[in-house]
Amino acid sequence: MPELPEVETVRKGLLDFLPLKINKVERTPELASILKTEEFSLKGLTISSLERKGKVLIFHLGNGKTVVSRFGMAGSWEVSEEKNKKKHNHLQLHCTSSQGAVFLSYVDARRFGKMHIGYQEVTKRELAKVGVDVTTEEFNEKVLRDIFKKYPDRQIKPLLLEQEKLAGIGNYLACEILAHCKVRPTRRCKTITKEETKKMVWATKKVVSESIEKNGLTFTKTTGYRDVLGNAGEFFDGLVVFRQKLCKMCGDGPVKKIVLATRGTFYCPQCQK
């Protein structure tokens, strides 16, 4: 967390405030552990457009200048009319937006996020580290089959989480995708059939798009992911196995939880083979 739908919701939320002219920059000492590249100051620049690849958000500032932001486990961008006084607000930008004066803040309690302030070469370098975005036309059966052929003995669920192969899928999405295409998460890639591969592409696009429509996923009312205005994601009711007791695909199969590659993994033994 956050996964592709949450990052996309943040991107769409920020669009309402563009252009954003940065008048002043405030930062905490802890930002140093997040900010990996800093080739210029943000003061006086204007955020003119936003792009996303997988879980990576890119702020375009003109003249080839960008901010590349990876959210990590708990990072996000927030917009407020008053100064953001949250404890873990590590970067606060005083801005003039299309809606007036606002504060744009990067908040990250766990500080696993990464940020790069640099020119186009930095952007290209960082985006080259992630694979095909699963919301694009480039993501198809051939892409999946090629990955499966290259890593035949890997278990399917941990493989889906590797961003350098497929960009955007995180833990809850992987569990849900495999449930919808009825593939058990422990299966080896070499056992995935062509028909299952086709279903996996369909399931990926289905689950991701439905989560985006619900503004992503927030697990609790008091903590976890929020959009730029502090609203919780509403996809929890759309989950069929993740953190569920009974599978919503078959209606009566008990959901089993196991650990794969250190991640809690949920599936229905009755549906998924």
HELIX and SHEET records of a PDB file:
HELIX    1   1 LEU A    4  LEU A   15  1                                  12    
HELIX    2   2 PRO A   29  SER A   33  5                                   5    
HELIX    3   3 GLN A  120  LEU A  127  1                                   8    
HELIX    4   4 GLU A  141  LYS A  150  1                                  10    
HELIX    5   5 ILE A  156  LEU A  160  1                                   5    
HELIX    6   6 ASN A  171  HIS A  180  1                                  10    
HELIX    7   7 CYS A  189  THR A  191  5                                   3    
HELIX    8   8 LYS A  194  GLU A  213  1                                  20    
HELIX    9   9 PHE A  236  GLY A  238  5                                   3    
SHEET    1   A 5 THR A  46  ILE A  47  0                                        
SHEET    2   A 5 LEU A  20  ARG A  27 -1                                        
SHEET    3   A 5 ASN A  89  SER A  97 -1                                        
SHEET    4   A 5 GLY A 100  ASP A 108 -1                                        
SHEET    5   A 5 GLY A  75  SER A  80 -1                                        
SHEET    1   B 5 LEU A  35  GLU A  38  0                                        
SHEET    2   B 5 LYS A 114  GLY A 118  1                                        
SHEET    3   B 5 THR A  66  ARG A  70 -1                                        
SHEET    4   B 5 VAL A  56  HIS A  60 -1                                        
SHEET    5   B 5 SER A  49  LYS A  53 -1                                        
SHEET    1   C 2 VAL A 132  ASP A 133  0                                        
SHEET    2   C 2 LEU A 166  ALA A 167  1                                        
SHEET    1   D 2 LYS A 256  LEU A 260  0                                        
SHEET    2   D 2 ARG A 263  TYR A 267 -1                                        
END                                                                             
